[in-house]
Amino acid sequence: MSKTQSKSHSPPSREPAVEQAAWRSIVRHDLPASLVVFLIAIPLSLGIAAASGAPLIAGLVAAVVGGVVAGALGGSPLQVSGPAAGLTVVVAGLVSQFGWAATAGITCAAGLVQILLGVTRIGRLALSLSPAVVHGMLAGIGVTIAVQQLHVVLGGQAQSSLIANLGGLPDQLLAHHAGSVLVGVLTVVILLVWPRIPKVKIVPAPLVAVVAVTALAALFMVDVTRVNLPDNPLQELILPAMPSGTALDIGTAVLTVALVASVESLLSAVAVDKLHRGKRSNLDRELIGQGAANAVSGALGGMPVTGVIVRSSTNVAAGAKSRASAIMHGLWIAVFVLAAGAMLELIPMAALAGVLLVTGLRLVQLAHIRTLRRHDELLVYVVTAAGVAALGLAEGVLAGLVLALGRVLYRLARATVTAAEENGVWTVRIQGTLVFLGVASLVRTLRTVPAGADVRVKLQVDHLDHAAYEAIEDWRRGHIARGGTVELSRSAFRAALKGDAKRRLPWQHEQVVPAPDQRASMLDGIREFEESADLIRPMMAKLAADGQKPTQLFITCADSRIVPNLITTTGPGEQFCVRNVGNLVPPYGSNSNSVDAAVEYAVDVLGVSSIVVCGHSHCGAAGAALDSVDDDGSGLRTWLRHLEPSVRRAVALPDIVDPATGVKLSPADKLSVANVAVQLENLRSFSCVRKAEEAGRLELVGLWFDIGATAARLVLERDPYLVRADEELATANTPADADL
């Protein structure tokens, strides 16, 4: 065999080229990002340590370990870990109860628990927590931190509880610590104003604030308390010790740190995934990485470590592309503390308190409050936040969980029973879930029906237990015995008793109506809808009074098999929908007035937060675009010209396979996938869309619905181009990428 032949069968390895590209990316993107995150991590770590009652060096140790260990082993490639404001209240309580050495030991044990949670693959279960409880917990922590740090800004010492801090505020206001107040107020002002200045917000506001006020305090010799670090940091580390106390107290402390740190890290990982288009987080691996970081941090005398959204979002915004940025930021902190720790001792404590004050207040997010209010979960949020702030973290979260579970049980066991007479016939309507808890109310209503009356019973329930069944049956027999009549659908009765009353969807009729009677079929459908309209009448009345406030513009095909509200599980008032042949959005200026008007109205007037373009399998428009049929000047052929860019895109793409089955898509389905991405590009030709997306007010999402599989896929710009939306959205709520 000749050398030429040998070479033709042995293609050169691509590994060196791949490695060179990876190193270039690290130097170009991750190295600068790591320096930005390093600069913001130092003041935040010092401030959180001070607010927690921990040694300041412990906060820096946690920042180093969080960056290096969690960055290397975690499952979220762009998340940055370190001491977090969300654990401040927990750590402060542990320090006051056990002392710092024991708290470090508890941190180490909590890390081992986290590793166990990750190994057993229950990371995703943390996302099953009620969002109202999670956001309420963060809000309660935020309020506690803000009030606590307000004391430090005023030149005093923070107390151990929210009540004590509130009670001590008048004395602090009268103490007149002018220097601390000036430093703290100036820090807060810079933090609030700096992000609003154009073209400078790439430099983190906390860094600017701390550097600026530190320089001014040193220049004008302001008399304030400053950071105090040990001269020999490594020799001053307080190693962990075994906590003294009951097994219950110690076990509760370990589980509290492990669970709170886990939930905060996983929520942060999910949030970070929304900020970039790279690899999604592996939540179980993230738990293992966070656990290893906490075990190491506690062993070195450091604070608990979690994923931190402030540092992580800064990391993404600074252009990081891999986990190398988080690792390097931890190394920079270690080098800086060992080589230039004296510079940190120039920082006023009031400046760090100002940073934590603003950070705490930002944990109370109005967007979360509005969302929870819309979904009737605000009470759970308020109870959790108030409980965390007034009683403590465990007590507040427990109160929120109990209330959330109680509301779920109430909703599951609630049934509405009404009886009304019309034209001599009484109608008894039973709606909801009817179990033994509602039997007393059921019987009271049934007894209001006069003896001997003609009665029609309408069951609109998803479940009927045996106690409710016997109550209805006993009443029916008794009413008939007294000369009355009862009309009751036995099939509906049996279905409700078996719990499958709602398995038949509203349009799935038992008999197929012949084509000539379609008008009658439609009227029957309207009649059936009106009979069950009581279920949604209050909602529709509120929407009529308040007007529509949808959060999403959904652009999809006119295909009769596509039902947007069914695919997205949305209800009235939640989705502004545009449908046309081929789910097309012609570029702005194409004289597609109807689509243009809908897009501009949705973005500028309704203020939607997302636009979804949804294509689908077996698309007739895609098939027609691939057919070599001459343009006959018809409206359909003229409209399908807008598919030509999508055809060219599809031709340039490699084969696309279904992520669930691995089966290669047909040419028409491949075209419909490419078409989704092209329409997202076209949306950006609208100035209102482009401006809203750049401002972070709008998200563009691509979907592709497989009709036969009854499954939605997210459209990505990279191979494999499609991902399973059921898994991706459940774990990360990932925005789809715009371009293929």
NULUMMAR-559459 format. One line per field, with one value per residue (C-alpha): residue in three letters; residue number from 1; x, y, z. Coordinates in steps of 0.5 Angstrom, whole numbers, always signed. Last residue first. Layout:
BEGIN
code: (ALA	...) .
pos: (NUM	...) .
x: (X	...) .
y: (Y	...) .
z: (Z	...) .
This chain:
BEGIN
code: (LEU	ASP	ALA	ASP	ALA	PRO	THR	ASN	ALA	THR	ALA	LEU	GLU	GLU	ASP	ALA	ARG	VAL	LEU	TYR	PRO	ASP	ARG	GLU	LEU	VAL	LEU	ARG	ALA	ALA	THR	ALA	GLY	ILE	ASP	PHE	TRP	LEU	GLY	VAL	LEU	GLU	LEU	ARG	GLY	ALA	GLU	GLU	ALA	LYS	ARG	VAL	CYS	SER	PHE	SER	ARG	LEU	ASN	GLU	LEU	GLN	VAL	ALA	VAL	ASN	ALA	VAL	SER	LEU	LYS	ASP	ALA	PRO	SER	LEU	LYS	VAL	GLY	THR	ALA	PRO	ASP	VAL	ILE	ASP	PRO	LEU	ALA	VAL	ALA	ARG	ARG	VAL	SER	PRO	GLU	LEU	HIS	ARG	LEU	TRP	THR	ARG	LEU	GLY	SER	GLY	ASP	ASP	ASP	VAL	SER	ASP	LEU	ALA	ALA	GLY	ALA	ALA	GLY	CYS	HIS	SER	HIS	GLY	CYS	VAL	VAL	ILE	SER	SER	VAL	GLY	LEU	VAL	ASP	VAL	ALA	TYR	GLU	VAL	ALA	ALA	ASP	VAL	SER	ASN	SER	ASN	SER	GLY	TYR	PRO	PRO	VAL	LEU	ASN	GLY	VAL	ASN	ARG	VAL	CYS	PHE	GLN	GLU	GLY	PRO	GLY	THR	THR	THR	ILE	LEU	ASN	PRO	VAL	ILE	ARG	SER	ASP	ALA	CYS	THR	ILE	PHE	LEU	GLN	THR	PRO	LYS	GLN	GLY	ASP	ALA	ALA	LEU	LYS	ALA	MET	MET	PRO	ARG	ILE	LEU	ASP	ALA	SER	GLU	GLU	PHE	GLU	ARG	ILE	GLY	ASP	LEU	MET	SER	ALA	ARG	GLN	ASP	PRO	ALA	PRO	VAL	VAL	GLN	GLU	HIS	GLN	TRP	PRO	LEU	ARG	ARG	LYS	ALA	ASP	GLY	LYS	LEU	ALA	ALA	ARG	PHE	ALA	SER	ARG	SER	LEU	GLU	VAL	THR	GLY	GLY	ARG	ALA	ILE	HIS	GLY	ARG	ARG	TRP	ASP	GLU	ILE	ALA	GLU	TYR	ALA	ALA	HIS	ASP	LEU	HIS	ASP	VAL	GLN	LEU	LYS	VAL	ARG	VAL	ASP	ALA	GLY	ALA	PRO	VAL	THR	ARG	LEU	THR	ARG	VAL	LEU	SER	ALA	VAL	GLY	LEU	PHE	VAL	LEU	THR	GLY	GLN	ILE	ARG	VAL	THR	TRP	VAL	GLY	ASN	GLU	GLU	ALA	ALA	THR	VAL	THR	ALA	ARG	ALA	LEU	ARG	TYR	LEU	VAL	ARG	GLY	LEU	ALA	LEU	VAL	LEU	GLY	ALA	LEU	VAL	GLY	GLU	ALA	LEU	GLY	LEU	ALA	ALA	VAL	GLY	ALA	ALA	THR	VAL	VAL	TYR	VAL	LEU	LEU	GLU	ASP	HIS	ARG	ARG	LEU	THR	ARG	ILE	HIS	ALA	LEU	GLN	VAL	LEU	ARG	LEU	GLY	THR	VAL	LEU	LEU	VAL	GLY	ALA	LEU	ALA	ALA	MET	PRO	ILE	LEU	GLU	LEU	MET	ALA	GLY	ALA	ALA	LEU	VAL	PHE	VAL	ALA	ILE	TRP	LEU	GLY	HIS	MET	ILE	ALA	SER	ALA	ARG	SER	LYS	ALA	GLY	ALA	ALA	VAL	ASN	THR	SER	SER	ARG	VAL	ILE	VAL	GLY	THR	VAL	PRO	MET	GLY	GLY	LEU	ALA	GLY	SER	VAL	ALA	ASN	ALA	ALA	GLY	GLN	GLY	ILE	LEU	GLU	ARG	ASP	LEU	ASN	SER	ARG	LYS	GLY	ARG	HIS	LEU	LYS	ASP	VAL	ALA	VAL	ALA	SER	LEU	LEU	SER	GLU	VAL	SER	ALA	VAL	LEU	ALA	VAL	THR	LEU	VAL	ALA	THR	GLY	ILE	ASP	LEU	ALA	THR	GLY	SER	PRO	MET	ALA	PRO	LEU	ILE	LEU	GLU	GLN	LEU	PRO	ASN	ASP	PRO	LEU	ASN	VAL	ARG	THR	VAL	ASP	VAL	MET	PHE	LEU	ALA	ALA	LEU	ALA	THR	VAL	ALA	VAL	VAL	ALA	VAL	LEU	PRO	ALA	PRO	VAL	ILE	LYS	VAL	LYS	PRO	ILE	ARG	PRO	TRP	VAL	LEU	LEU	ILE	VAL	VAL	THR	LEU	VAL	GLY	VAL	LEU	VAL	SER	GLY	ALA	HIS	HIS	ALA	LEU	LEU	GLN	ASP	PRO	LEU	GLY	GLY	LEU	ASN	ALA	ILE	LEU	SER	SER	GLN	ALA	GLN	GLY	GLY	LEU	VAL	VAL	HIS	LEU	GLN	GLN	VAL	ALA	ILE	THR	VAL	GLY	ILE	GLY	ALA	LEU	MET	GLY	HIS	VAL	VAL	ALA	PRO	SER	LEU	SER	LEU	ALA	LEU	ARG	GLY	ILE	ARG	THR	VAL	GLY	LEU	LEU	ILE	GLN	VAL	LEU	GLY	ALA	ALA	CYS	THR	ILE	GLY	ALA	THR	ALA	ALA	TRP	GLY	PHE	GLN	SER	VAL	LEU	GLY	ALA	VAL	VAL	VAL	THR	LEU	GLY	ALA	ALA	PRO	GLY	SER	VAL	GLN	LEU	PRO	SER	GLY	GLY	LEU	ALA	GLY	ALA	VAL	VAL	GLY	GLY	VAL	VAL	ALA	ALA	VAL	LEU	GLY	ALA	ILE	LEU	PRO	ALA	GLY	SER	ALA	ALA	ALA	ILE	GLY	LEU	SER	LEU	PRO	ILE	ALA	ILE	LEU	PHE	VAL	VAL	LEU	SER	ALA	PRO	LEU	ASP	HIS	ARG	VAL	ILE	SER	ARG	TRP	ALA	ALA	GLN	GLU	VAL	ALA	PRO	GLU	ARG	SER	PRO	PRO	SER	HIS	SER	LYS	SER	GLN	THR	LYS	SER	MET) .
pos: (740	739	738	737	736	735	734	733	732	731	730	729	728	727	726	725	724	723	722	721	720	719	718	717	716	715	714	713	712	711	710	709	708	707	706	705	704	703	702	701	700	699	698	697	696	695	694	693	692	691	690	689	688	687	686	685	684	683	682	681	680	679	678	677	676	675	674	673	672	671	670	669	668	667	666	665	664	663	662	661	660	659	658	657	656	655	654	653	652	651	650	649	648	647	646	645	644	643	642	641	640	639	638	637	636	635	634	633	632	631	630	629	628	627	626	625	624	623	622	621	620	619	618	617	616	615	614	613	612	611	610	609	608	607	606	605	604	603	602	601	600	599	598	597	596	595	594	593	592	591	590	589	588	587	586	585	584	583	582	581	580	579	578	577	576	575	574	573	572	571	570	569	568	567	566	565	564	563	562	561	560	559	558	557	556	555	554	553	552	551	550	549	548	547	546	545	544	543	542	541	540	539	538	537	536	535	534	533	532	531	530	529	528	527	526	525	524	523	522	521	520	519	518	517	516	515	514	513	512	511	510	509	508	507	506	505	504	503	502	501	500	499	498	497	496	495	494	493	492	491	490	489	488	487	486	485	484	483	482	481	480	479	478	477	476	475	474	473	472	471	470	469	468	467	466	465	464	463	462	461	460	459	458	457	456	455	454	453	452	451	450	449	448	447	446	445	444	443	442	441	440	439	438	437	436	435	434	433	432	431	430	429	428	427	426	425	424	423	422	421	420	419	418	417	416	415	414	413	412	411	410	409	408	407	406	405	404	403	402	401	400	399	398	397	396	395	394	393	392	391	390	389	388	387	386	385	384	383	382	381	380	379	378	377	376	375	374	373	372	371	370	369	368	367	366	365	364	363	362	361	360	359	358	357	356	355	354	353	352	351	350	349	348	347	346	345	344	343	342	341	340	339	338	337	336	335	334	333	332	331	330	329	328	327	326	325	324	323	322	321	320	319	318	317	316	315	314	313	312	311	310	309	308	307	306	305	304	303	302	301	300	299	298	297	296	295	294	293	292	291	290	289	288	287	286	285	284	283	282	281	280	279	278	277	276	275	274	273	272	271	270	269	268	267	266	265	264	263	262	261	260	259	258	257	256	255	254	253	252	251	250	249	248	247	246	245	244	243	242	241	240	239	238	237	236	235	234	233	232	231	230	229	228	227	226	225	224	223	222	221	220	219	218	217	216	215	214	213	212	211	210	209	208	207	206	205	204	203	202	201	200	199	198	197	196	195	194	193	192	191	190	189	188	187	186	185	184	183	182	181	180	179	178	177	176	175	174	173	172	171	170	169	168	167	166	165	164	163	162	161	160	159	158	157	156	155	154	153	152	151	150	149	148	147	146	145	144	143	142	141	140	139	138	137	136	135	134	133	132	131	130	129	128	127	126	125	124	123	122	121	120	119	118	117	116	115	114	113	112	111	110	109	108	107	106	105	104	103	102	101	100	99	98	97	96	95	94	93	92	91	90	89	88	87	86	85	84	83	82	81	80	79	78	77	76	75	74	73	72	71	70	69	68	67	66	65	64	63	62	61	60	59	58	57	56	55	54	53	52	51	50	49	48	47	46	45	44	43	42	41	40	39	38	37	36	35	34	33	32	31	30	29	28	27	26	25	24	23	22	21	20	19	18	17	16	15	14	13	12	11	10	9	8	7	6	5	4	3	2	1) .
x: (-59	-61	-65	-63	-69	-70	-68	-73	-68	-70	-77	-76	-70	-74	-81	-77	-73	-68	-67	-61	-57	-52	-52	-57	-63	-70	-74	-78	-85	-89	-95	-91	-95	-96	-89	-89	-83	-81	-77	-76	-75	-74	-76	-75	-67	-66	-63	-69	-74	-70	-70	-77	-79	-74	-77	-72	-71	-77	-74	-69	-74	-77	-71	-70	-77	-76	-70	-75	-80	-75	-73	-80	-81	-74	-76	-73	-68	-70	-66	-73	-73	-68	-71	-66	-63	-59	-54	-56	-55	-61	-65	-62	-64	-71	-72	-70	-75	-81	-83	-85	-90	-95	-95	-96	-102	-105	-105	-100	-99	-92	-89	-89	-83	-85	-81	-85	-91	-89	-87	-93	-97	-93	-92	-89	-90	-87	-88	-85	-85	-85	-83	-84	-91	-91	-99	-98	-91	-89	-96	-98	-92	-92	-100	-99	-93	-97	-103	-99	-95	-92	-85	-82	-80	-78	-84	-86	-89	-92	-93	-100	-102	-104	-102	-104	-103	-103	-105	-112	-115	-111	-104	-102	-97	-99	-106	-106	-103	-108	-104	-108	-112	-106	-106	-99	-96	-94	-95	-94	-93	-94	-102	-105	-112	-117	-119	-126	-127	-121	-125	-131	-127	-124	-131	-134	-129	-132	-139	-138	-140	-147	-144	-139	-144	-149	-143	-141	-148	-148	-142	-145	-151	-147	-143	-149	-148	-141	-143	-143	-138	-141	-137	-135	-128	-128	-128	-123	-125	-120	-124	-128	-123	-123	-127	-133	-133	-133	-139	-143	-141	-144	-150	-152	-157	-164	-168	-175	-180	-185	-183	-179	-176	-173	-171	-167	-164	-162	-159	-155	-152	-150	-147	-143	-140	-138	-135	-130	-132	-126	-126	-132	-137	-144	-150	-156	-163	-169	-176	-179	-183	-180	-177	-170	-167	-165	-160	-156	-155	-153	-147	-145	-144	-141	-135	-130	-132	-130	-132	-127	-130	-137	-144	-150	-157	-162	-169	-174	-181	-178	-172	-170	-163	-159	-151	-146	-138	-133	-127	-122	-117	-117	-117	-111	-107	-108	-106	-100	-98	-100	-95	-90	-90	-90	-84	-80	-81	-80	-73	-71	-72	-78	-79	-76	-77	-84	-85	-82	-86	-93	-92	-90	-96	-101	-98	-100	-106	-103	-103	-101	-95	-93	-94	-90	-84	-83	-83	-77	-75	-68	-66	-67	-61	-56	-58	-56	-50	-47	-48	-45	-39	-38	-40	-34	-29	-24	-17	-16	-17	-10	-6	-8	-4	+0	-3	-10	-9	-6	-12	-17	-14	-14	-22	-23	-19	-23	-30	-27	-24	-32	-33	-35	-34	-36	-37	-44	-44	-39	-43	-49	-45	-43	-50	-53	-49	-48	-47	-41	-42	-36	-29	-25	-21	-25	-31	-29	-27	-33	-37	-34	-35	-42	-43	-39	-44	-50	-48	-47	-54	-56	-53	-53	-54	-49	-48	-54	-53	-57	-63	-58	-56	-63	-63	-56	-58	-64	-60	-55	-60	-64	-57	-55	-62	-62	-55	-55	-61	-59	-53	-56	-62	-57	-53	-60	-62	-56	-56	-50	-43	-41	-34	-29	-27	-20	-20	-15	-10	-4	-6	-8	-2	-3	-10	-15	-19	-24	-25	-29	-29	-26	-25	-18	-20	-16	-17	-25	-25	-21	-25	-31	-29	-26	-33	-38	-34	-33	-40	-43	-39	-36	-40	-45	-40	-44	-50	-50	-56	-52	-48	-54	-56	-50	-47	-52	-52	-44	-45	-50	-45	-39	-43	-47	-40	-37	-43	-44	-49	-52	-59	-61	-57	-62	-68	-66	-65	-72	-72	-65	-68	-74	-70	-66	-58	-57	-52	-47	-47	-44	-51	-49	-47	-54	-57	-54	-59	-65	-62	-60	-67	-71	-67	-67	-75	-75	-71	-75	-81	-78	-77	-84	-88	-84	-87	-81	-81	-74	-71	-73	-69	-62	-65	-60	-58	-50	-53	-56	-50	-45	-50	-50	-42	-42	-47	-42	-36	-41	-43	-35	-34	-40	-37	-30	-35	-39	-45	-51	-49	-45	-50	-55	-51	-50	-57	-58	-53	-54	-58	-53	-48	-41	-38	-40	-39	-44	-42	-41	-46	-45	-40	-33	-28	-32	-35	-27	-24	-29	-32	-26	-23	-30	-30	-23	-25	-31	-27	-22	-27	-28	-36	-41	-46	-46	-38	-38	-43	-39	-32	-35	-38	-32	-28	-33	-33	-26	-25	-31	-28	-21	-25	-28	-22	-19	-25	-26	-20	-15	-20	-22	-15	-14	-20	-18	-11	-14	-19	-13	-9	-15	-17	-13	-10	-15	-12	-15	-13	-6	-5	-7	-2	+4	+3	+0) .
y: (+55	+62	+64	+60	+57	+60	+55	+53	+49	+43	+42	+46	+42	+35	+37	+41	+35	+38	+40	+43	+37	+41	+48	+54	+51	+49	+47	+41	+39	+33	+30	+24	+24	+32	+33	+41	+45	+51	+57	+62	+70	+73	+80	+86	+85	+91	+88	+84	+90	+94	+89	+87	+94	+95	+90	+86	+82	+78	+76	+72	+69	+67	+64	+60	+57	+56	+51	+47	+47	+45	+39	+37	+37	+34	+28	+28	+23	+18	+18	+17	+22	+28	+27	+27	+33	+32	+37	+44	+48	+45	+48	+55	+55	+53	+58	+63	+61	+61	+68	+66	+62	+68	+69	+62	+62	+68	+66	+68	+62	+61	+54	+48	+45	+42	+44	+50	+46	+41	+46	+49	+43	+42	+34	+36	+43	+50	+55	+62	+64	+71	+73	+78	+81	+89	+89	+96	+96	+88	+85	+91	+91	+84	+84	+90	+87	+80	+84	+89	+84	+89	+86	+92	+88	+81	+76	+73	+66	+60	+56	+59	+64	+64	+70	+69	+73	+68	+69	+72	+65	+59	+56	+49	+51	+45	+46	+53	+53	+48	+45	+40	+45	+48	+55	+55	+59	+65	+66	+72	+71	+75	+77	+82	+83	+88	+89	+88	+83	+79	+79	+77	+71	+69	+69	+65	+60	+54	+57	+56	+48	+48	+54	+49	+44	+48	+51	+44	+42	+48	+46	+39	+42	+46	+40	+36	+35	+32	+26	+27	+22	+19	+19	+26	+28	+36	+37	+32	+25	+24	+29	+24	+19	+18	+12	+15	+20	+15	+12	+18	+20	+14	+14	+21	+23	+25	+25	+24	+26	+22	+21	+15	+18	+23	+18	+14	+20	+22	+15	+15	+22	+21	+14	+17	+22	+17	+13	+18	+22	+25	+30	+33	+36	+32	+35	+33	+34	+34	+34	+36	+31	+33	+40	+41	+45	+38	+37	+43	+41	+34	+37	+41	+35	+31	+36	+33	+26	+27	+31	+34	+40	+42	+39	+42	+41	+43	+43	+43	+47	+52	+54	+52	+52	+48	+49	+44	+47	+42	+43	+37	+38	+46	+45	+40	+45	+50	+46	+44	+51	+53	+48	+49	+57	+56	+51	+56	+61	+56	+54	+61	+64	+67	+75	+75	+68	+68	+74	+72	+65	+68	+73	+68	+63	+69	+71	+65	+67	+66	+73	+75	+70	+73	+80	+79	+75	+81	+86	+82	+82	+79	+86	+89	+84	+86	+94	+93	+88	+93	+99	+94	+93	+101	+101	+97	+101	+98	+100	+93	+90	+93	+90	+83	+84	+78	+73	+76	+77	+70	+67	+72	+71	+63	+63	+68	+63	+57	+61	+63	+56	+54	+55	+61	+67	+74	+79	+78	+71	+72	+78	+73	+68	+73	+76	+69	+66	+58	+56	+56	+55	+59	+57	+54	+50	+43	+47	+50	+43	+40	+46	+45	+38	+39	+44	+40	+34	+38	+41	+34	+33	+39	+38	+45	+47	+47	+54	+59	+64	+68	+63	+58	+62	+62	+55	+55	+60	+56	+50	+53	+56	+50	+46	+51	+52	+44	+43	+49	+46	+39	+40	+45	+40	+34	+38	+40	+33	+30	+35	+40	+41	+42	+38	+43	+46	+49	+57	+60	+65	+61	+62	+69	+72	+79	+77	+82	+88	+91	+99	+102	+110	+116	+119	+121	+125	+121	+115	+115	+118	+112	+107	+110	+110	+103	+100	+103	+101	+94	+94	+97	+92	+95	+93	+98	+103	+104	+108	+110	+107	+101	+106	+110	+105	+102	+109	+112	+106	+107	+114	+113	+108	+112	+118	+114	+111	+118	+122	+117	+121	+116	+119	+114	+108	+109	+110	+103	+99	+96	+94	+91	+87	+85	+83	+78	+78	+85	+89	+94	+101	+106	+108	+104	+98	+99	+99	+92	+88	+92	+90	+83	+81	+84	+80	+73	+74	+76	+69	+65	+68	+67	+59	+59	+62	+58	+52	+46	+41	+45	+41	+35	+36	+34	+28	+24	+19	+21	+29	+28	+24	+30	+35	+31	+31	+38	+39	+35	+40	+46	+43	+43	+50	+52	+48	+53	+59	+58	+53	+58	+65	+62	+58	+63	+68	+62	+61	+69	+70	+64	+67	+73	+68	+65	+63	+60	+62	+59	+58	+51	+49	+41	+43	+39	+45	+51	+48	+46	+53	+58	+56	+54	+61	+65	+60	+62	+69	+69	+65	+71	+76	+72	+70	+74	+73	+80	+81	+74	+77	+84	+80	+76	+81	+86	+80	+77	+84	+84	+77	+77	+82	+78	+72	+75	+77	+70	+67	+70	+71	+67	+61	+61	+61	+55	+51	+53	+50	+44	+43	+44	+39	+34	+34	+28	+27	+22	+15	+12	+17	+17	+10	+11	+16	+13	+7	+0) .
z: (+26	+30	+35	+41	+45	+52	+58	+63	+66	+69	+67	+60	+58	+60	+57	+51	+48	+44	+37	+33	+35	+33	+34	+33	+38	+37	+43	+42	+43	+44	+41	+38	+32	+32	+33	+35	+34	+38	+38	+43	+43	+50	+51	+57	+57	+54	+48	+47	+47	+42	+37	+38	+37	+31	+28	+24	+30	+28	+22	+25	+29	+23	+20	+26	+26	+18	+20	+24	+18	+13	+17	+17	+10	+8	+13	+20	+22	+27	+34	+38	+43	+40	+33	+28	+24	+18	+16	+14	+8	+5	+11	+10	+3	+4	+10	+6	+0	+5	+4	-3	+0	+1	-7	-8	-3	-6	-13	-18	-21	-19	-22	-18	-16	-9	-3	-1	-2	+3	+8	+7	+9	+15	+17	+23	+27	+27	+33	+34	+41	+43	+50	+55	+52	+53	+51	+47	+44	+44	+42	+38	+34	+33	+31	+27	+23	+22	+19	+15	+11	+7	+7	+11	+17	+15	+14	+20	+18	+22	+15	+13	+19	+26	+31	+38	+45	+50	+58	+58	+57	+59	+58	+58	+53	+47	+49	+49	+42	+39	+32	+29	+25	+21	+21	+23	+30	+33	+40	+43	+51	+57	+56	+60	+57	+60	+67	+67	+61	+64	+71	+68	+64	+71	+74	+68	+68	+72	+71	+63	+64	+61	+56	+53	+52	+49	+44	+42	+41	+36	+33	+32	+29	+24	+22	+21	+13	+15	+19	+27	+30	+37	+44	+43	+44	+44	+51	+53	+55	+61	+65	+69	+70	+77	+78	+82	+77	+71	+74	+75	+68	+65	+70	+67	+72	+71	+78	+78	+84	+88	+95	+93	+87	+92	+97	+92	+89	+96	+98	+91	+92	+99	+97	+92	+96	+101	+96	+93	+87	+82	+76	+77	+73	+74	+72	+76	+73	+78	+77	+83	+88	+94	+94	+93	+99	+101	+96	+98	+105	+103	+99	+104	+109	+104	+102	+107	+104	+97	+91	+87	+83	+80	+82	+79	+81	+76	+78	+73	+73	+68	+72	+79	+82	+86	+87	+89	+89	+91	+94	+96	+91	+92	+100	+100	+95	+100	+106	+102	+101	+108	+111	+106	+108	+115	+115	+111	+116	+122	+119	+117	+123	+127	+124	+118	+116	+118	+114	+108	+108	+110	+105	+99	+101	+101	+94	+91	+87	+80	+79	+85	+85	+78	+81	+87	+83	+79	+85	+87	+94	+94	+91	+98	+101	+95	+97	+104	+103	+98	+104	+109	+105	+105	+112	+114	+111	+106	+107	+110	+103	+101	+107	+104	+98	+97	+101	+100	+92	+90	+94	+90	+83	+84	+86	+79	+75	+77	+76	+69	+67	+68	+60	+56	+60	+56	+62	+62	+63	+69	+72	+72	+76	+81	+82	+82	+87	+87	+94	+99	+107	+110	+111	+117	+112	+113	+112	+105	+103	+105	+102	+96	+95	+97	+91	+86	+88	+88	+81	+78	+80	+77	+70	+68	+60	+55	+52	+50	+56	+61	+62	+64	+70	+73	+73	+76	+81	+83	+84	+88	+93	+93	+95	+100	+104	+104	+106	+111	+114	+114	+118	+123	+124	+125	+130	+134	+134	+136	+142	+143	+142	+135	+133	+131	+124	+123	+125	+120	+123	+121	+113	+114	+117	+119	+120	+117	+120	+115	+117	+122	+120	+122	+115	+113	+107	+102	+105	+106	+98	+96	+100	+97	+90	+91	+94	+90	+83	+85	+87	+81	+76	+70	+64	+67	+64	+57	+59	+66	+69	+72	+76	+80	+85	+87	+87	+91	+96	+97	+98	+104	+107	+107	+109	+115	+117	+118	+121	+127	+129	+135	+135	+128	+132	+138	+134	+130	+136	+136	+128	+130	+136	+132	+126	+130	+133	+133	+128	+131	+130	+125	+121	+115	+120	+123	+116	+115	+120	+116	+109	+112	+115	+109	+104	+108	+108	+101	+99	+103	+100	+93	+95	+98	+93	+88	+91	+92	+86	+83	+89	+86	+81	+85	+87	+83	+89	+88	+88	+95	+98	+96	+99	+105	+105	+104	+110	+114	+112	+114	+121	+122	+120	+125	+130	+130	+129	+135	+137	+138	+136	+130	+128	+128	+124	+119	+118	+117	+112	+108	+102	+102	+99	+100	+94	+87	+80	+75	+68	+67	+72	+73	+79	+79	+77	+79	+85	+87	+85	+85	+91	+95	+94	+95	+102	+104	+103	+107	+113	+112	+115	+121	+121	+124	+118	+116	+117	+112	+107	+107	+106	+101	+97	+97	+94	+89	+85	+83	+82	+77	+73	+73	+71	+65	+62	+63	+61	+54	+50	+54	+55	+48	+45	+50	+47	+40	+41	+44	+38	+33	+37	+38	+30	+29	+21	+17	+16	+10	+5	+9	+7	+0	-1	+3	-2	+0) .
